[in-house]
Amino acid sequence: MANVVIVYHSGYGHTKKQAEAVHVGAAGVAGVQVQSLVINGDGLLSDEAWAALAAADAIVFGSPTYMGMVSWQFKRFADASSKPWFTQQWKDKLAAGFTNSASTSGDKLSTLHYLYTLAMQHGMLWVGTGMMPANHGAATRNDLNWMGTWAGAMSVSPSDQGPDQAPQEGDLATARAFGARIAETAIKWKKGRA
């Protein structure tokens, strides 16, 4: 059984909704155990959560994009990951990431690049979306990968809409498909290393 752990911070509930969709997609793959860990409002995780990350085959990072970067709570978690970094605890685990912001761009790619860099510092192996973009004239916001992202999953939640309204179904479907890809890759990676 491959073990996928999603660790994320959500400021207003939109990134939580995206994380839940990633979780559902990963959990729908046979042979995978999925756990979600929430970085609290102070940027902290419990000792049990750190132990879950140590036991993971794949770690999926999630953060809202605030001012072109991860939230300060996620950054505090990332800084605290220097302890497992020092012992190379996450080396050769799979990694992936997702983010949400109010604007269509919102410099979300900066956040994904940060998550990728964090994973590379830990010696992890990055899993992208592997999806073709919905870049044709008839494409809508409810199409799979309508934002055309490869580095990780992105979603949009307009600033005047709560998590009951956003992210929209296209973003959530993309997150579910991304979760399934991560889980499938984790199974292949674990079998290959056995």
N, C-alpha and C positions, 0 to 999 in steps of 0.2 A: 504494500500500500504506500503510495506517495503522499507526502505530507506538505500541504500548501498552507502558508500562513499569510494573511493579509494584515498589515499594520498601517493604520491611517489616523489622521486627525481631520475633524470636520468642525468648522466654526459655526455654521448655521443649519446644518443638516443636509445640504445638497451633496457634499462629498460622501457623507454616510450613505445616502441613497445610491450613489455610484458604486461605493464599496459593496453594498448589499447585492447589487447586480453582478459584480465580479465574483462574489462569493457563490451566488446561485449558479452562474455559468461553470465555475470550477467544480462545485458539488454535484453537478449533473453528469460528470464523467466518472464512470465506474473505476474503482481501484484507487480513489483519491479521498483523503481525509482533509477537510478544510476548516480552518479556524480563523476568526477575525478578532483582532486586538485593536482597541481604541486608545489612542494617545489622549490623555485627559487634558483639560483646560490649562493645566500647569506644565504640560509637555512631558508628563511622566507615564511610565509603565510599571506594573507590579513585577516583583521577582519571578512570579509564575509566568508572566508574559515574556520576559527575557528568556526563560527556560524554553518556552514554546518556540521562540525564534531560533534558539540553539539546536532544537530538534528538527527544524523544518528542512525539507528538501528544496523548497522554493519559497522566497519571501517576496511579497508584492507590496510595494510602498505606495501610499496614497496621501495626497495633501491638496487642499485648495491652493490656488494661485492668488497670492496677495502681493500687489505691487511688483509683479514679475518674478516671484520666487515662492518657495514653500512658506507656510505659516511659521511663526516663531516657535510654536509648540512642536511642530515637526522638526525644526532645526535643533531644538533642545534634545529631542530624542536622537537625532542623527549625531549630535556631539557626544551624547552618552554612549553611542555605539563604538566609541574609541576603545572601550574595554574589550568587547569581543574582537575588534580589529587587532588589538595588540596580540592576542593569541591566535589570530587567523581563524576564528570560530566559524565564520560564514564563507570562508574560501571554498570555491567550487560549488556553492549552492546556486540555484537559478534565482534570478531577480527580474522584476518587472515593475512598472509604475503607471499611475493614473492621476489625473488632476481635473479640477473643475474651476471655472471662474465665470463672472457675469458677462464678460465680453466674448465675442466670437473668437478673437485672437487672445487678447488679454495677456500676451506674452507667456502663454501656457507652455510653450516649448522650452522656455528658460527653466521652468519647474521640472519638466521631464529630463532635461539635460542635467540638472542638479541631482535628481534621483539616480540617473545613469552614472554620474561621477561618483556618487556615494557607493553604489554597487561596485564600480571598478576599483575603488580604494579598498574595498573588502575582498577583492579577488573573485567576485561573483561573475556569473555568465548571464547576459541580458537577453530577455525574450521580448521581441516587439509584437505588434498586433498581427502581422502577417496578412493583413486585409487589403484588398483593392479598394480604392476610394470611390465614393459616389460622386464622380466629377463630370457627369453628363448633364445636358441642358434640362432634362426633366427631373433631376435629383431634388429631393426635399430634405428637410431637417429630420424626417423620420426614416431616412434610408440608413442602412448599415454603413458606418464610417463616412458619414456625410462631411466630416471635417477633414478627411484625407490625412489621417495621422498614422505614422508607422512606428515611432519610438515608444509609444504607449497610448493608453486610452485618454481621450479628452472629452469633456462635456461642458455644456453652457447652461447656466442658470441665471436668467436676467435678474437684475438687482431688485426688481419689484415683484418677484415671484418667490414664494416659499417652496420648501421641498415637496409640498403636496402638488405643485405644478411643474417643477423642474428639478432635475434635467428631464427633457422630453424622451419619448420612447426610442427614437433613433439612437440617442446617446446611451440609453440603458441597454438596448439590444447590442450595441457595440461593446459595452462593458461585459455583458454576459458572454458574447463570443470570445472576447479577450480572456475572460476567466477560464473558459473551456480550453483555449489554446495553451494557456499556462499549465493547466492540469495535464493535458495530453503530453506536453513537452516534459513535464516533471516525471511522468510515468516512463517515457522513453529514456530520459536521462538516468533515472534510477535503475532501470533494467540494464542499460549499457555499462553501468558502473559495478553491477553485481558480479 
